[in-house]
Amino acid sequence: MMNSTKINYIELPARSLEATKRFFQQAFSWEFVDYGPEYSAIQNAGLDGGFYQSDLVAQTSTGSALVVLYTKDLEQSLKSVEDAGGKVIKPIFDFPGGRRFQFTCPSGNEYAVWSE
C-alpha cells in the first residue's frame, strides 16, 4: 500500500516549455512526455513531475519552495548548467552537510544542486 504522506509529484511553471525542456535535457539528461501544448511530464529526474505553461516563476525570493538536485560531481554539474544556458545565481558554497550552488533555468525558476 502506498504511503500517502510521501511527496511523489511536483509541478513547476515554465515561461517556455521548449527552452526549459532543452535546458534540462542537455544539463541533466532528463526526458519528457508532452501532454498537449501546455504541459510536459518530467522523467528520469529522481522524482516525477511536470512543467506547465505559465508566466509565473518559482523563486525563493517570492516564497517558493526550492527544488534541490543531488550530484556526485558538483563542479561538473555547474559546468553543465552553464553550458546548457542556465544562470548561476549563487556560486558553489559550503553549508552544513555539503556544498551547493543555485541557478535559474531559461524560464526563470530557481534550483539548487548539492553534493557531500
N, C-alpha and C positions, 0 to 999 in steps of 0.2 A: 504494500500500500504506500502511495506517495505521501511524504511528509508535507503537509500543507503550509508549513512555516518557512520553507526554503524559497529563496529567490530563484526563479527559473527562466525569466524572460525580461528583457529590458528594451524599451523603445526610445529612440532618440530623434530629435528633429534634424533635418538636413535642408539647407537652402538649395543645394544642388545635389540630387541623388547621384547623378552620373559622376560628378567630380569626387564626391565622398566615397563612392564605391571604388573608383580608380585608385584613390589615395590608400584606402585600407587594403586593397588587393596588393598594391605594389609594396607598401610598407610592411605589412604583416601576413600576407598570403591568405587573407580572409576570402571567403566565397559568398556569393549572394544568389538568392532566388527572388525574382521580381513577381509581385502580385499586383499587377496594374501599374499605371504610370506614376503613382504617388506613394508606393510602398515597396521596400525591398528587405527581405529577411536576411539576417547575418548567419553564416555558417562557418564552422571551423575557427571559432574565436574563443572557445572555452566556455561561453555562456550564450545561449540562444538569445536572439533579439532581432531588432529591425530598425531601419531608418524610414521615417515618414517625411514627406514633403512639407516644409514649413519655413516661414521667415524667422521663427524663433531660434535661439541658440541656447545651449546648456553650458553655463559658465559658473564657477564657484562665486564670482563676484556678485552674482544676482541670486545666490542661494541655491543653485543647482547642486545635485549630488555629483561627485567626481567619480568617473569610471576610471579604475586603475588597472592597468595591464601588467602582467609579470613577464620578465625575460631573464634568461641566464646571462646575456651579454648586453649590458646597459649601453655601452659605447656604440656597439653595432646597431642597436635599436634606435639610438639618437640619430645616427647617420642615415638609417633607413627612413626615419620620419622626415629629415631634412631633404633627402634625395627625392622623396615622393611629393614634396611640396608643402609639408607641414611647417608650422611656425613654432619654434621653441620659445615659450614664454617664461620658463624658469629652468635655467641650465641645471645640470646634474648637481645635486646637493645631498648631504647626509641627513638622515632622520633616524630615530630610534628603530632599529631593525634592518637598516639597509641604506640604499641610496636611490634617488629617483630624479626624474625631470618631468616637466609638464609642457604640453604643447596644445595647439589648436589645429584642427583639420581644416580642409578647404571650406567647410560650411560654417566654421567659427566655433564649433563645440570644443570644450576643454577636456583633455585627458591627461593621465599621468602614466608613466612606465617606471617600474621599480625592479630592483634586484637586491639580493643579500649583499 
